Amino acid sequence: MWCSLPVASPASQLCSYCQQALPTLSHQQCHFNLLWLPAVARGLKDAKFDRLLCLAHYQQPFQHWIPRWKYHTDLAAGQLLQQQMCLLLARAKAGNMLMPQALTYVPLHWRKQHQRGFNQAQLLAEALAEHLQLPVLTLFSKSAGTSQRGLNRRQRLRNLRRTFTLKAIPQALPQHIALIDDVITTGATANALTRLLRRAGVHTISVWTLAVTPAPGYSD
Ligand SMILES: [Zn+2]
């Protein structure tokens, strides 16, 4: 998926050199919670969730693979990203990261999902749940919402909150849920969904994404 060298097994999408060369974050240093890593936390000062796990900053080659999967339905790119996330989770588990009891995902509006044919956050959640042997809960729905154009920050936030609703759930939710999305940028969506989960009695909310947008002024 990156160079033209042969891979070790048909299932792997990267050769060992590319695997070694992938950008990453200092997961060990922050005990697999990137909110404790200043380089990431600076860009997510208002984070309402408790923990954050992602592969890397939104940079190459993730900046290439993620849109390939999302907008061009490149399933090999999707598979590669899911594999990378599973590898990271295996390391996190071995490093005693606090594990959730269930996974959920950021919804797409039905019209968008119909156009695209899939919700990448849901596919990612399903792949990770299978790897971890955990259930995936479909908890949220998203309405079309009104345009964010011309609104100030406060109005945008209120507008965003109105966009998401928690579905009626028959049983009590687990204490710790991981919310899956493809990329975290400002954290506003994750915050809005975190708020809904907390109101429903969830104690710990982890956010797991493929990449995080670097804080302004960040340089490698
Ligand atoms: Zn390679």
Boltz pocket constraint, residues with backbone or C-beta under 6 A from the ligand:
constraints:
  - pocket:
      binder: B
      contacts: [[A, 2], [A, 3], [A, 4], [A, 5], [A, 14], [A, 15], [A, 16], [A, 17], [A, 18], [A, 19]]
      max_distance: 6.0
